[in-house]
């Protein structure tokens, strides 16, 4: 199943090089849009343009949906080609069925007649208000898919259907990633599944039914909350007659909370359902997830119902799950049964990111419960926050960013480390992360501590206490800053008028400003332009270029670094370098004559060739000639100046 996710994401990466079209209006315009690239088409027109292409583009095209309210008057948007639809974010781009127009679901992904199965991505949208009933196939109130579909950073809400009030995966492959599926309903007809349906279809003929195609579903880093149905409130995996090998469902690093199953009749005709997870076909595998406060109503009686199975269905734990009851078979490594998640809110709220979430309190047993050795302790949470935050991961869709305290090396500080919600018994204990412990101070429900760190570093601490609500442990991080450390200072690349100063700089957990002071004496007098280094950066190698220097001159220099712990600055030792001397001109010398040769001779004349190098001095020449080496005759004197280099004459 994880391979399926990887293949889907690989397809998305390819789509980044595809043709991209931008929706130009929030109106639900119909009819042909002749210029898709002009930015004037509606969302419906662009999808229909893609559907009518003679051949599906490869890689698939991209439709960008700017922020705005897109109210669909003409019913569902049918996608039959591989395509990526990218909104500006679920908090700002809303696509919904208009109450003034034609009823129906919002998106339907299905294969064209005789065509290949489309691979579709829908991201960054709020999708709401859709319905599915007898007139349009019962499945998928907001989103229906029988293809390969990725829902990424979407909010699917207020959908109504017989099966899959929010989303229906009908014999396809679906990945719900970093999304919120909430407040969807399956109360009409069969009322099978409220939040997400995973459906396998049998092949039925006159002589009976045979196992058919299964549904494959992955829900990862997502929240499924406050959905309801007659049978499966949150996620329901089922088929009519059973499919070969059964459906496949994985719930990874997610939160399934307060979903409801309501079966008013009960009895043998229709078994009571499951509020959170219900499997009647195939296996729902769960890892690193919270399944909390889900329930069912049978004969007007409320019962806890986090998990339920029927038929050939099963639910299995892959480890490190938290459940508020004990209906789920969560007995694998790291599982926590009958344990409250201690959410910071009763309903999903804005804790950052593009969709609402249920965030754990720092005291939650879900916090820091998963070791990094667990294969699902990786990636990001529903908000895009990297996992882990600290040394281990949290259970559920939200990775808590721990309380961070800033401190200075060698200086005592006092900080609030946690807040209790019930009356505290005894004295809380603090482990500061540097091997030292101390008792906390309690002021009503506030837990405070004082400490002095002797070394710069990042320390992970805990505070433990007992109150009327139980035993708690809260985690915090302390960034201990100190003066910046400058080392290994040296000069390089020294020329006549330029030089470089290289050094190692450790900002010591505080944003640091640095510069080079230089001059002819240890008073310096000149400075390079100031630069900054983030406090989170480790020791880094820095280079500062100096220019406008004098040749053949000795310069003094030092590095000065300043941060919050050293407002007056930290100075390196004084260093020197000497700029290069200008090249010396060669001293003048006697002229050099070479390559003397006879060019031509006649009965009464001769031409002689030779080369003269003036060697830096004003030069004249004459040619002595005669019948003997006593010569006796000479030519007129010729002045050739002091032009350097050889001259052929």
C-alpha positions, 0 to 999 in steps of 0.5 A, spaced: 500 500 500 505 504 501 508 503 494 501 505 491 502 512 495 509 513 492 507 511 485 501 517 486 506 522 488 511 520 483 505 522 478 504 528 481 511 530 481 511 529 473 505 534 473 509 540 475 512 540 468 505 539 464 501 545 461 498 549 467 491 553 466 488 558 471 481 559 473 479 566 471 472 567 474 468 564 480 462 564 476 460 557 474 460 558 466 458 553 462 459 551 454 466 551 450 471 555 453 475 557 446 482 559 449 483 555 456 490 559 457 487 566 457 485 565 464 478 567 463 475 560 463 470 557 469 473 551 473 467 547 470 469 549 463 477 547 464 475 540 467 470 539 461 476 542 456 480 536 459 475 531 459 474 532 451 481 532 449 482 526 444 488 524 448 490 525 455 496 529 456 502 526 459 504 528 464 497 531 466 495 538 466 494 542 472 488 547 473 490 552 478 484 555 482 485 562 485 482 564 492 474 565 492 467 562 493 466 557 487 458 556 487 456 550 482 450 551 479 450 545 474 451 540 479 457 535 480 464 536 476 466 530 472 473 528 471 475 523 466 482 525 465 488 525 469 489 532 472 491 536 478 487 541 481 490 546 485 487 551 490 490 557 494 488 553 500 482 550 504 481 556 508 481 561 502 478 557 496 471 554 497 468 549 492 461 548 493 454 546 491 449 552 490 443 551 493 440 555 488 442 550 482 442 543 481 443 538 486 449 533 486 456 531 489 462 536 488 467 532 484 466 525 481 472 522 478 471 516 473 474 512 467 471 514 460 467 509 457 472 504 454 478 509 457 484 508 462 483 509 469 485 517 471 490 519 476 487 525 479 490 530 485 485 535 488 489 539 493 488 546 497 480 546 497 474 546 501 469 542 498 462 542 501 455 541 500 454 535 495 449 530 496 449 523 493 442 519 493 438 515 488 438 520 482 446 520 482 448 513 484 448 513 492 456 514 493 460 520 495 456 526 497 462 531 496 467 527 492 466 520 489 472 516 485 473 510 482 480 512 479 486 514 482 485 520 487 489 524 492 486 529 496 491 533 499 490 539 504 483 539 503 477 540 507 471 535 505 465 537 509 457 538 509 456 532 504 450 528 505 450 521 501 447 514 502 454 511 503 460 516 504 457 522 506 464 526 505 468 521 500 467 515 497 472 510 494 469 506 489 473 500 487 479 505 486 485 507 489 485 513 494 490 517 498 487 522 503 493 526 506 493 532 510 486 533 510 480 534 514 473 530 513 468 533 518 461 534 519 458 529 513 452 525 514 450 518 511 442 518 513 439 516 507 438 510 504 443 505 507 446 510 511 452 506 510 458 511 512 459 518 514 466 520 513 469 516 508 467 510 504 472 504 501 468 500 497 469 493 493 464 491 488 462 484 486 461 482 479 454 479 479 451 475 473 444 471 473 447 465 476 450 469 482 456 474 484 463 473 484 469 477 488 470 483 484 475 489 484 477 492 491 478 499 494 484 501 496 485 507 501 490 510 505 488 516 510 495 519 512 496 525 517 489 527 517 483 528 521 476 525 520 471 528 526 464 529 527 461 525 521 455 520 522 452 515 519 447 509 521 453 504 520 460 507 520 460 514 522 468 515 521 471 510 516 467 504 513 470 498 509 465 494 505 463 490 499 456 487 497 459 480 496 466 480 498 472 482 494 478 477 492 483 478 498 479 484 501 479 491 501 485 495 503 485 500 508 491 504 512 490 509 517 497 512 518 498 518 523 491 520 523 486 522 528 479 519 528 474 523 533 467 523 535 464 520 529 457 517 530 453 511 528 446 510 529 442 504 528 435 505 531 433 498 529 438 493 531 437 486 531 439 481 526 437 485 520 442 490 521 448 489 526 449 495 530 455 499 527 462 502 529 462 510 530 470 510 528 472 505 524 468 499 521 470 493 517 466 488 514 470 487 508 478 487 508 482 489 513 483 496 516 490 497 519 492 503 523 499 506 525 501 512 530 493 514 530 488 517 535 481 513 535 477 517 540 470 518 543 467 515 537 460 512 539 454 509 537 446 509 539 442 503 539 435 503 541 437 510 544 442 508 548 449 511 547 455 506 547 463 507 546 464 505 539 471 506 536 472 500 532 467 495 530 467 489 525 462 484 521 462 479 516 469 478 513 472 485 516 478 486 521 482 491 524 489 490 526 494 495 529 501 496 526 503 500 533 503 506 537 496 507 537 491 511 542 484 509 544 479 512 549 476 505 549 478 498 548 474 496 542 479 496 537 484 491 537 490 495 539 495 491 543 501 492 539 507 495 541 506 502 544 499 502 543 495 505 549 488 503 550 483 506 555 487 513 554 484 520 553 488 524 548 488 531 552 486 535 546 486 542 547 479 543 544 473 539 544 472 540 536 477 541 530 480 548 530 485 553 527 492 550 530 496 553 523 496 550 517 490 550 511 485 545 515 483 545 522 486 540 527 485 537 534 492 538 537 494 535 544 496 538 550 503 538 552 501 533 557 497 529 553 500 521 553 500 522 545 506 527 545 513 524 545 510 517 544 513 514 538 520 513 537 524 515 531 525 507 529 518 506 528 517 507 520 511 512 520 515 517 525 517 521 519 514 526 514 510 532 516 503 532 520 497 535 518 499 542 518 506 541 514 510 541 521 516 536 520 516 530 524 519 529 529 519 535 533 525 533 538 527 526 539 521 522 538 514 523 534 507 524 537 501 520 536 495 523 531 495 528 526 498 533 530 506 534 532 506 538 538 511 544 537 514 544 544 514 550 549 521 553 547 524 557 552 530 562 551 536 562 556 543 565 557 549 561 559 551 562 566 545 567 567 539 564 572 532 565 569 525 563 571 519 561 566 512 558 566 513 550 564 506 548 564 499 549 566 495 544 570 487 544 569 486 541 576 488 542 583 496 540 584 498 535 589 505 535 592 511 538 588 512 538 581 519 535 579 523 538 573 528 535 569 532 540 566 535 536 560 543 537 563 543 532 568 540 536 573 533 536 577 529 541 581 522 542 584 517 547 581 514 553 584 506 552 583 502 559 583 495 556 582 495 552 576 501 555 573 508 551 574 514 555 574 521 553 575 528 557 575 535 554 573 542 556 570 545 553 564 553 552 564 553 551 557 551 553 551 546 548 547 539 546 546 536 542 552 530 538 552 526 538 559 520 535 562 516 537 568 512 532 572 506 532 577 500 529 579 493 533 580 486 531 581 485 529 574 491 524 574 499 524 573 502 528 568 508 530 564 510 536 560 515 537 555 519 543 554 525 546 550 531 551 552 535 554 547 541 556 551 545 562 548 552 565 549 557 569 546 559 568 539 565 564 538 570 566 533 576 561 531 581 560 526 581 567 523 586 567 517 587 572 511 587 569 504 588 571 497 592 577 499 593 582 492 595 589 491 589 592 493 584 586 495 584 581 501 580 576 504 579 574 511 576 567 513 574 565 520 569 560 523 563 563 527 558 559 532 552 564 533 551 560 540 543 560 539 542 567 538 542 571 531 549 574 531 552 580 527 559 580 524 564 584 521 571 585 520 575 591 523 582 593 519 587 599 518 594 600 519 594 600 526 591 596 532 586 602 532 583 599 525 579 605 523 575 601 517 570 596 517 567 591 512 559 591 511 556 588 517 552 581 516 548 576 520 548 569 521 541 565 524 542 563 531 540 556 529 546 555 524 551 551 527 559 553 526 559 556 519 565 558 515 565 565 513 569 569 508 569 577 508 572 580 502 576 587 503 578 592 497 581 599 496 587 597 500 594 600 499 599 596 495 605 594 499 602 595 506 601 592 512 594 591 515 592 589 522 585 586 522 580 582 527 573 579 527 568 582 531 561 578 533 555 581 537 549 577 539 544 578 545 549 575 550 554 579 548 552 586 546 559 589 546 561 584 541 566 579 541 573 580 538 578 575 535 585 576 536 589 582 532 592 579 526 596 582 520 597 581 512 601 585 508 599 587 501 603 585 495 608 590 492 607 593 485 611 589 479 618 592 479 620 595 472 627 592 469 633 596 470 636 599 463 642 595 460 646 595 454 642 594 447 642 587 445 643 586 437 642 579 434 640 575 428 644 579 424 644 577 416 645 579 409 638 580 406 641 581 399 647 583 395 648 587 388 654 589 384 654 596 388 649 595 394 648 590 400 642 590 405 643 587 412 638 585 417 638 584 424 634 585 431 635 590 436 633 590 443 633 597 446 633 594 453 630 600 457 634 605 454 634 610 448 638 607 443 641 609 436 645 605 431 650 605 425 652 599 421 660 599 420 662 596 413 668 595 409 673 590 405 676 588 412 674 588 419 677 595 420 671 597 416 672 604 415 665 606 413 659 607 417 651 608 415 648 614 418 646 614 425 639 612 426 635 613 433 630 608 435 628 610 442 627 606 448 621 601 446 622 595 450 622 588 447 626 586 440 625 590 434 627 587 427 630 592 422 
